[in-house]
Amino acid sequence: MSDLPIHAVLPELLAALRTGSNAVLVAPPGAGKTTAVAPALLAEPWCGGEILLLSPRRIAARAAAERMAAAAGEPVGRTFGYATRLDSRRSAATRVTVLTEGIFRSRIQADPELAGVAAVLFDEVHERSLDGDFGLALALDAQGALRPDLRLLAMSATLDGARFAALMQGAPVIESEGRSHPLELRHLGRTAEARIEDAMAAAIRRALAEEEGGLLAFLPGLAEIERTAERLGGLPSELVLHRLHGTLDPAAQRAAIAPAPPGTRKLVLATSIAETSLTLDGVRIVVDSGLARRPRYDRAAGVTRLVTERASQAAVAQRAGRAGRQAPGVAYRLWEAAATAGLPRFDPPEILEADLSGLLLDCALWGVADPSALAWIDPPPAASVNEARTRLAGLGALDGDGRPTPHGRALAALPLPPRLAHMLLSANDRMLAAEVAVLLGERGLGGQDADLEVRLRRWRQERGGRAEAARGLARRWAALAGKGEGGAESVGACLARGLPDRLAKRRGPSGEEWASVGGRGYRLDAASSLARAEWLAVAEVQGSAVGARILAAAPLEEAEVERLFADRIETVRTARFDPATGGVQPMRERRLGAIRLSRGPDAEADRASIAAALVEGVRTHGLALLPWGEAAEGLRQRAAYAAKGGAELADLSDDALLAQLDEWLPPLVEGRRRLDAIPPGELHAALEALLGWDGGQALDRLAPASFRSPAGSTHAIDYAAEGGPAVELRVQALFGLDRHPTIGGGRVPLVLRLTSPAGRPIQTTRDLPGFWAGSWAAVAKEMRGRYPRHPWPDDPAAADPTLRTKKATARS
């Protein structure tokens, strides 16, 4: 490895770490930083302990340790070892341990001083994984408070070293030129309707025919890899096809990375796992789909989902560079050259899009209630932190002050996300819960069936290194959790304990639509065996927050739901108002979160809830539902008229009455189930109470309810009349009146609608004396012919008012 480009800057890097604690190394892919820096540090006088080299992926960690060991002529696990979740090779003699960022996070939490560690090297920091950012923040905090002698080195493949240098107290930035081999880019394009596996298979066949050497093809995920492999049938026998993704056995991963056997040619179908940190021997050709599948946290749904999206400019540059690591190469791209500028420049830092529950719990254990107190390249978003705090409080992991509870400490002691750790600790059968947790964390175990029970059965029967390592991991997790209460338990029950908000109930007979306790709707393929279940404990979904597709779940019986969540099932009494009838139907419901378990009439409904529902019904649907009656409507009309005239009275308009609804309506609906059961007289009395005694007196003075005629008859005044307050009465009732009647303190003349003895209109006037002196003579002449029995005097202003006939008047 002496000819690696990184060796040109190693003296500068070593000098920087002799005089200071921190440094930043910027070196392009192929420079050799991953495998050359750590061995060079072992001989430094300050390096008397272990060197930890952090790698973002398990496959890269294992490959780096194996390359360093091979260069030293040693087996892995002596001077150079590695530690990942499923695999570990190290010994008491190990000086350099390559470990994944998650393993480092657990180690520094358990030992903040990092006793026996001389240096921590953060490789590929430009990838900005959540564990990587957090590990660096913790290491900087430990260095500042406990270990000023600890060396920290951030290694990046892109020119963002200045940001890391500023974060690391102004650390020097050392740059390596890297190794540059000629690289040709060929843009093939792809029609929108073409399936990605068809386009990739065609591009791979073309590249194999046009170029020599091994070929590395980048696809977004395992499903696309398998479909592309199917379409590549009939390849020449000397061509050996490998798959490369995170769910493979270590042996299969090693075979994909290793040089091709003599006389053969290697074709590797890979996910983005091969973008960085790995050198695939013999690869001179890259075929890039331009797509990537990345985890994105959907805050609305509360789930992390995998999203297929366009790869970033930085990612496609890294991919193309794989072809030029060892010799001149060529990269075929399934998009037009001009489209590269439209790709996002970088992948967003994971901390800006991830579920931060685990991060927040780890910060609390570190003694930091607010993560912003640590040193970050990009601080975690406040909204995500608040959401995580709420979730952890719901699990009982944090107290009201944000400090970890004993249960929270127990959760953090397990190498699992908080919700899965909660599932493990709360399960009766902890071995089963540990197996379920491994299934959810290790893709591909037991196949891809959505039914986790099916996958568990298959995994238990699988043989091979990966399956055995996963079973060993489950046993270790179960041992860490300790003994549970024991007893049989289903996969669905285990899942429901850890993810109670995703417990879902079938909505219809087809099993396609599901409602969850957390309020979200899920969808399921109707052909799935899970579609026949009544309840599902949902582990993984994909898609939008509304109608997300179920990817992994397990069935459970309603009896299990009742047993597991007895303390969360609520009996809710509702009183639903029906505007069509103006009545209330009291109902009794049993609910688990957003799911209704049962519903029926509530014979024991309390009167207060019914009355409240009637009041809310009026508030929502309006005052027209109330049985006002003529007297109450008249009172409101009089009050409205008086208010127009400037009178200071209580407002009885719709808006005012609705604003005061809680003051006057509850007593009227007490003990009643329908609005039409309120007597109109009580509504009238309620309005009078709002007016008060003084207001009532003022209203009678300004807008009296009725007019009393000289004949002694009483007539209601119509305040809603178009021409103003009006009264209708027989003209004989006004005989003897020589002044026009008024209201409003004598200011407003009443509109008089005068009728014949038969009630037919004969005149409307606002000037009674004028009518007597004017048109009365003609009216009287006509009326004498029609109604000869009634008096029609020539001078009505001087006549006696009467509603009787002439004979009746004579008899009296």
Secondary structure as GFF3:
##gff-version 3
##sequence-region A 1 812
A	DSSP	three_ten_helix	5	8	.	.	.	ID=ss1
A	DSSP	alpha_helix	10	19	.	.	.	ID=ss2
A	DSSP	beta_strand	22	26	.	.	.	ID=ss3
A	DSSP	alpha_helix	33	41	.	.	.	ID=ss4
A	DSSP	beta_strand	50	55	.	.	.	ID=ss5
A	DSSP	alpha_helix	58	71	.	.	.	ID=ss6
A	DSSP	beta_strand	80	83	.	.	.	ID=ss7
A	DSSP	beta_strand	88	89	.	.	.	ID=ss8
A	DSSP	beta_strand	96	100	.	.	.	ID=ss9
A	DSSP	alpha_helix	101	110	.	.	.	ID=ss10
A	DSSP	beta_strand	117	122	.	.	.	ID=ss11
A	DSSP	three_ten_helix	125	127	.	.	.	ID=ss12
A	DSSP	alpha_helix	130	145	.	.	.	ID=ss13
A	DSSP	beta_strand	151	156	.	.	.	ID=ss14
A	DSSP	alpha_helix	161	167	.	.	.	ID=ss15
A	DSSP	beta_strand	173	175	.	.	.	ID=ss16
A	DSSP	beta_strand	183	187	.	.	.	ID=ss17
A	DSSP	alpha_helix	196	210	.	.	.	ID=ss18
A	DSSP	beta_strand	214	218	.	.	.	ID=ss19
A	DSSP	alpha_helix	222	231	.	.	.	ID=ss20
A	DSSP	beta_strand	239	244	.	.	.	ID=ss21
A	DSSP	alpha_helix	250	257	.	.	.	ID=ss22
A	DSSP	beta_strand	265	270	.	.	.	ID=ss23
A	DSSP	three_ten_helix	272	274	.	.	.	ID=ss24
A	DSSP	beta_strand	283	288	.	.	.	ID=ss25
A	DSSP	beta_strand	291	298	.	.	.	ID=ss26
A	DSSP	beta_strand	303	310	.	.	.	ID=ss27
A	DSSP	alpha_helix	313	321	.	.	.	ID=ss28
A	DSSP	three_ten_helix	322	324	.	.	.	ID=ss29
A	DSSP	beta_strand	329	333	.	.	.	ID=ss30
A	DSSP	three_ten_helix	337	342	.	.	.	ID=ss31
A	DSSP	three_ten_helix	350	352	.	.	.	ID=ss32
A	DSSP	alpha_helix	357	366	.	.	.	ID=ss33
A	DSSP	three_ten_helix	371	373	.	.	.	ID=ss34
A	DSSP	alpha_helix	382	394	.	.	.	ID=ss35
A	DSSP	alpha_helix	406	412	.	.	.	ID=ss36
A	DSSP	alpha_helix	418	426	.	.	.	ID=ss37
A	DSSP	alpha_helix	430	441	.	.	.	ID=ss38
A	DSSP	alpha_helix	452	461	.	.	.	ID=ss39
A	DSSP	alpha_helix	465	481	.	.	.	ID=ss40
A	DSSP	alpha_helix	491	498	.	.	.	ID=ss41
A	DSSP	three_ten_helix	500	502	.	.	.	ID=ss42
A	DSSP	beta_strand	503	506	.	.	.	ID=ss43
A	DSSP	beta_strand	513	516	.	.	.	ID=ss44
A	DSSP	beta_strand	521	523	.	.	.	ID=ss45
A	DSSP	three_ten_helix	529	532	.	.	.	ID=ss46
A	DSSP	beta_strand	535	542	.	.	.	ID=ss47
A	DSSP	beta_strand	548	556	.	.	.	ID=ss48
A	DSSP	alpha_helix	558	564	.	.	.	ID=ss49
A	DSSP	beta_strand	570	578	.	.	.	ID=ss50
A	DSSP	beta_strand	583	592	.	.	.	ID=ss51
A	DSSP	beta_strand	595	601	.	.	.	ID=ss52
A	DSSP	alpha_helix	607	621	.	.	.	ID=ss53
A	DSSP	three_ten_helix	623	625	.	.	.	ID=ss54
A	DSSP	alpha_helix	629	644	.	.	.	ID=ss55
A	DSSP	alpha_helix	654	659	.	.	.	ID=ss56
A	DSSP	alpha_helix	661	664	.	.	.	ID=ss57
A	DSSP	alpha_helix	666	669	.	.	.	ID=ss58
A	DSSP	three_ten_helix	675	677	.	.	.	ID=ss59
A	DSSP	alpha_helix	680	702	.	.	.	ID=ss60
A	DSSP	beta_strand	706	708	.	.	.	ID=ss61
A	DSSP	beta_strand	714	716	.	.	.	ID=ss62
A	DSSP	beta_strand	726	730	.	.	.	ID=ss63
A	DSSP	three_ten_helix	731	734	.	.	.	ID=ss64
A	DSSP	beta_strand	742	743	.	.	.	ID=ss65
A	DSSP	beta_strand	748	749	.	.	.	ID=ss66
A	DSSP	beta_strand	751	755	.	.	.	ID=ss67
A	DSSP	beta_strand	761	765	.	.	.	ID=ss68
A	DSSP	alpha_helix	768	773	.	.	.	ID=ss69
A	DSSP	alpha_helix	776	786	.	.	.	ID=ss70
A	DSSP	three_ten_helix	796	798	.	.	.	ID=ss71
A	DSSP	alpha_helix	806	811	.	.	.	ID=ss72
###
